[in-house]
Amino acid sequence: MKNLKKISRENLKSVKGGITPECANAFATMTCFSSLSACQANVDPNLGEVCIPVCHKYCR
């Protein structure tokens, strides 16, 4: 814990990683797949389901 550095507000803006609240909400409420073909294999067109791109994944 001695090597902790203080991060300024300006430097904090450049920190990358994590997921946005919008992506977290979509992943929690939808069934998501890593590829379009995997999503399409699990879609029931009779129910009107479609695959939509959400945060680099495909969800139904």
Steps between C-alpha positions, in 0.01 A plus 500: 500500500804729505508537122164671468509810285257786514307537178401852401160571350668572168683164496187316613333595171753289309450182705350229281318180589186380670152522352259789489175497699307476171685181401459350846126567488467345153697189601284459813167528318576323171653173388829586330743306280854573386426445131215575263476138383464374859225753562314413181512130590310576823237739360139396447370699200144387578516707819637802314842476662793668326869535577621851568861614551554627855843593637701267270261208558177386337192488720140386462 
